[in-house]
Amino acid sequence: MGKLINLNGDADKNKTLQKILEQLDTLKDELAELLSASEDTDSAGMDALTEALDALEDAAELIDEVLD
């Protein structure tokens, strides 16, 4: 996370937000696959990962609203 994003200009902003949205979708898919394939019995760990997935979904929805 060492990269700063310059949000100057609407076209650049939308392009950057679209890129972030695509990356969030990739992360959501990978985390969902990990959760479904996991045989981890640590329910606290699974709960934390599920909350992380929910947070990624919320972030993607908010970015999608900004883009619309």
SELUMLO-438636 format. One record per residue: residue in three letters; x, y, z of N, C-alpha, C in turn; residue number from 1. Coordinates in pm, whole numbers. Example, Ala and Ser with C-alpha at 12.3 -4.5 7.8 and 13.67 -1.06 7.14 Angstrom:
residues 2
+------+--------+--------+--------+--------+--------+--------+--------+--------+--------+-----+
: rest :    nxx :    nyy :    nzz :   caxx :   cayy :   cazz :    cxx :    cyy :    czz :  nr :
+------+--------+--------+--------+--------+--------+--------+--------+--------+--------+-----+
:  ALA :   1319 :   -569 :    780 :   1230 :   -450 :    780 :   1320 :   -330 :    780 :   1 :
:  SER :   1285 :   -225 :    708 :   1367 :   -106 :    714 :   1290 :      3 :    787 :   2 :
+------+--------+--------+--------+--------+--------+--------+--------+--------+--------+-----+
end
This chain:
residues 68
+------+--------+--------+--------+--------+--------+--------+--------+--------+--------+-----+
: rest :    nxx :    nyy :    nzz :   caxx :   cayy :   cazz :    cxx :    cyy :    czz :  nr :
+------+--------+--------+--------+--------+--------+--------+--------+--------+--------+-----+
:  MET :     81 :   -118 :      0 :      0 :      0 :      0 :     86 :    125 :      0 :   1 :
:  GLY :    192 :    128 :    -67 :    278 :    242 :    -69 :    248 :    339 :   -180 :   2 :
:  LYS :    138 :    320 :   -250 :    106 :    404 :   -364 :     -3 :    504 :   -328 :   3 :
:  LEU :     19 :    630 :   -359 :    -83 :    731 :   -341 :   -156 :    750 :   -473 :   4 :
:  ILE :   -284 :    778 :   -466 :   -365 :    794 :   -586 :   -402 :    941 :   -600 :   5 :
:  ASN :   -368 :   1000 :   -713 :   -402 :   1138 :   -742 :   -540 :   1140 :   -807 :   6 :
:  LEU :   -636 :   1206 :   -742 :   -773 :   1209 :   -793 :   -807 :   1342 :   -858 :   7 :
:  ASN :   -710 :   1405 :   -926 :   -736 :   1530 :   -996 :   -802 :   1501 :  -1129 :   8 :
:  GLY :   -908 :   1574 :  -1158 :   -976 :   1557 :  -1285 :  -1077 :   1444 :  -1280 :   9 :
:  ASP :  -1198 :   1469 :  -1334 :  -1304 :   1369 :  -1329 :  -1272 :   1244 :  -1410 :  10 :
:  ALA :  -1214 :   1261 :  -1528 :  -1184 :   1144 :  -1612 :  -1081 :   1055 :  -1544 :  11 :
:  ASP :   -977 :   1116 :  -1490 :   -874 :   1039 :  -1419 :   -933 :    974 :  -1295 :  12 :
:  LYS :  -1019 :   1048 :  -1225 :  -1080 :    996 :  -1104 :  -1166 :    874 :  -1136 :  13 :
:  ASN :  -1248 :    883 :  -1238 :  -1334 :    770 :  -1276 :  -1252 :    650 :  -1321 :  14 :
:  LYS :  -1146 :    677 :  -1396 :  -1060 :    568 :  -1442 :   -993 :    499 :  -1324 :  15 :
:  THR :   -946 :    578 :  -1229 :   -881 :    524 :  -1110 :   -981 :    445 :  -1026 :  16 :
:  LEU :  -1101 :    501 :  -1007 :  -1202 :    432 :   -928 :  -1244 :    301 :   -995 :  17 :
:  GLN :  -1252 :    300 :  -1128 :  -1287 :    177 :  -1200 :  -1179 :     71 :  -1180 :  18 :
:  LYS :  -1054 :    114 :  -1182 :   -944 :     21 :  -1159 :   -949 :    -36 :  -1017 :  19 :
:  ILE :   -976 :     51 :   -920 :   -987 :      5 :   -781 :  -1103 :    -92 :   -768 :  20 :
:  LEU :  -1215 :    -62 :   -833 :  -1332 :   -150 :   -828 :  -1299 :   -288 :   -885 :  21 :
:  GLU :  -1228 :   -292 :   -995 :  -1188 :   -420 :  -1054 :  -1098 :   -499 :   -960 :  22 :
:  GLN :  -1006 :   -429 :   -894 :   -917 :   -496 :   -799 :   -993 :   -547 :   -677 :  23 :
:  LEU :  -1090 :   -469 :   -630 :  -1174 :   -515 :   -519 :  -1252 :   -639 :   -557 :  24 :
:  ASP :  -1305 :   -641 :   -680 :  -1379 :   -759 :   -726 :  -1290 :   -882 :   -729 :  25 :
:  THR :  -1166 :   -865 :   -771 :  -1071 :   -976 :   -772 :  -1044 :  -1024 :   -630 :  26 :
:  LEU :  -1021 :   -932 :   -540 :   -997 :   -968 :   -399 :  -1119 :  -1039 :   -339 :  27 :
:  LYS :  -1238 :   -988 :   -369 :  -1360 :  -1051 :   -317 :  -1371 :  -1194 :   -366 :  28 :
:  ASP :  -1347 :  -1215 :   -495 :  -1356 :  -1350 :   -552 :  -1255 :  -1444 :   -487 :  29 :
:  GLU :  -1132 :  -1396 :   -471 :  -1028 :  -1480 :   -412 :  -1059 :  -1513 :   -266 :  30 :
:  LEU :  -1107 :  -1415 :   -192 :  -1140 :  -1439 :    -51 :  -1260 :  -1532 :    -38 :  31 :
:  ALA :  -1359 :  -1516 :   -125 :  -1475 :  -1604 :   -123 :  -1434 :  -1748 :   -153 :  32 :
:  GLU :  -1344 :  -1766 :   -250 :  -1294 :  -1901 :   -281 :  -1219 :  -1959 :   -162 :  33 :
:  LEU :  -1138 :  -1878 :    -97 :  -1063 :  -1923 :     19 :  -1157 :  -1965 :    131 :  34 :
:  LEU :  -1261 :  -1886 :    154 :  -1357 :  -1919 :    259 :  -1432 :  -2047 :    228 :  35 :
:  SER :  -1472 :  -2066 :    104 :  -1549 :  -2186 :     70 :  -1462 :  -2311 :     69 :  36 :
:  ALA :  -1334 :  -2295 :     40 :  -1245 :  -2410 :     34 :  -1180 :  -2441 :    169 :  37 :
:  SER :  -1192 :  -2349 :    262 :  -1124 :  -2365 :    390 :  -1192 :  -2470 :    477 :  38 :
:  GLU :  -1110 :  -2551 :    538 :  -1159 :  -2650 :    634 :  -1118 :  -2610 :    774 :  39 :
:  ASP :  -1088 :  -2481 :    789 :  -1044 :  -2427 :    917 :  -1157 :  -2435 :   1017 :  40 :
:  THR :  -1129 :  -2491 :   1132 :  -1232 :  -2504 :   1236 :  -1233 :  -2384 :   1330 :  41 :
:  ASP :  -1142 :  -2292 :   1311 :  -1135 :  -2172 :   1395 :  -1245 :  -2077 :   1352 :  42 :
:  SER :  -1358 :  -2084 :   1423 :  -1472 :  -2002 :   1383 :  -1444 :  -1853 :   1398 :  43 :
:  ALA :  -1360 :  -1815 :   1493 :  -1326 :  -1673 :   1508 :  -1249 :  -1624 :   1386 :  44 :
:  GLY :  -1159 :  -1707 :   1337 :  -1083 :  -1672 :   1217 :  -1172 :  -1664 :   1095 :  45 :
:  MET :  -1265 :  -1759 :   1083 :  -1357 :  -1759 :    969 :  -1451 :  -1639 :    978 :  46 :
:  ASP :  -1494 :  -1606 :   1099 :  -1580 :  -1489 :   1117 :  -1508 :  -1361 :   1075 :  47 :
:  ALA :  -1381 :  -1351 :   1111 :  -1303 :  -1233 :   1075 :  -1287 :  -1222 :    924 :  48 :
:  LEU :  -1261 :  -1336 :    858 :  -1248 :  -1335 :    712 :  -1381 :  -1303 :    644 :  49 :
:  THR :  -1490 :  -1351 :    701 :  -1622 :  -1320 :    647 :  -1652 :  -1171 :    662 :  50 :
:  GLU :  -1615 :  -1113 :    775 :  -1632 :   -969 :    794 :  -1547 :   -890 :    695 :  51 :
:  ALA :  -1427 :   -939 :    667 :  -1341 :   -873 :    569 :  -1406 :   -877 :    431 :  52 :
:  LEU :  -1464 :   -991 :    396 :  -1533 :  -1004 :    268 :  -1651 :   -908 :    262 :  53 :
:  ASP :  -1727 :   -898 :    370 :  -1839 :   -804 :    375 :  -1791 :   -660 :    356 :  54 :
:  ALA :  -1679 :   -626 :    417 :  -1625 :   -491 :    405 :  -1582 :   -462 :    260 :  55 :
:  LEU :  -1522 :   -561 :    195 :  -1484 :   -544 :     55 :  -1607 :   -524 :    -32 :  56 :
:  GLU :  -1713 :   -599 :     -5 :  -1836 :   -584 :    -81 :  -1897 :   -446 :    -59 :  57 :
:  ASP :  -1896 :   -398 :     64 :  -1948 :   -264 :     93 :  -1867 :   -157 :     21 :  58 :
:  ALA :  -1736 :   -170 :     24 :  -1650 :    -73 :    -44 :  -1676 :    -72 :   -194 :  59 :
:  ALA :  -1691 :   -191 :   -253 :  -1717 :   -199 :   -397 :  -1851 :   -135 :   -432 :  60 :
:  GLU :  -1951 :   -156 :   -349 :  -2083 :    -96 :   -374 :  -2076 :     56 :   -368 :  61 :
:  LEU :  -2003 :    109 :   -272 :  -1990 :    254 :   -259 :  -1917 :    314 :   -378 :  62 :
:  ILE :  -1811 :    251 :   -421 :  -1737 :    300 :   -538 :  -1825 :    293 :   -661 :  63 :
:  ASP :  -1902 :    185 :   -675 :  -1992 :    170 :   -789 :  -2097 :    282 :   -790 :  64 :
:  GLU :  -2147 :    321 :   -673 :  -2242 :    431 :   -664 :  -2179 :    563 :   -709 :  65 :
:  VAL :  -2055 :    586 :   -673 :  -1986 :    707 :   -713 :  -1969 :    711 :   -865 :  66 :
:  LEU :  -1942 :    596 :   -924 :  -1921 :    589 :  -1069 :  -2051 :    607 :  -1148 :  67 :
:  ASP :  -2164 :    576 :  -1087 :  -2292 :    589 :  -1160 :  -2340 :    729 :  -1168 :  68 :
+------+--------+--------+--------+--------+--------+--------+--------+--------+--------+-----+
end
